[in-house]
């Protein structure tokens, strides 16, 4: 992919210099954007700047721009051209000393991944169908779920095979405190009869419901992601904690973000069809 004339003008012309501001676990780095800057270059800069703090490798890192994970863009000039498209409608002659494009980075080191796997052994089961107490709990939830779905049946013509749909597992961030509280929140969502009834109606399966590190400040930071849906339901990440990591967000706010991410199981873009489905999920 050749570098287009707009990219050349923006980077090599008389416009202010362009920088990438990358947020990763509360740390920010700034690097210049050049015509040949690649995704790998940015990841290497990030790993170098956090060397010794978090033992992540370049392959562990994902870059996010405007709520979407950046994929591909490996050809010459593809990355810089992609980023500058967002400036076309915003940028004109300006007296600003520089232009800043904000990105967010996420990543889990191999050590952290191993800790997550170890924690799964002791993690609460999403569905405990082994113990007598677990069986009684499942029966109680199923009774409540059937009651909820009776209403859905009348409106939507029935839900078939409800037990096939729902969540596979939960994951919390192992390096943060109050793990039990985080697990409690996720378990309340994956076992919620109303949410399960909605997922059964739409035939949705989510492989993993996971905790997301709270990058940025809610309502203040330009880049502040509340949730993320990877590969249309393979994994949904939710921001559970407050910005300062001293507490947890209100469960109603977390639930609303989950409804938003569930709608991304069908629609990737934030268009009219997406918002119509999201409102439908909220009502259900």
Secondary structure, DSSP 4 states (H G I P E B T S, - for coil): -PPPHHHHHHHHSSSPEEEEEEEETTEEEEEE--TT--HHHHHHHHHHHTTTTS---GGGEEEEETTEE-----STTHHHHHHHHTTTTT--S---SEEEEEEEEEE--HHHHHHHHHHHHHSPPSS--SSHHHHHHHHHHHHHHHHHHHHHHHHHS----GGG-EEEEEE--TTSS-HHHHHHHHHHHHT-HHHHHHHHHHT-EEEEEEEE---S-TTT-SS---EEEETTTTEEEEE-B-TTSSSB--HHHHHHHHHHHHHTTT--S-SHHHHHHHHHHHH-
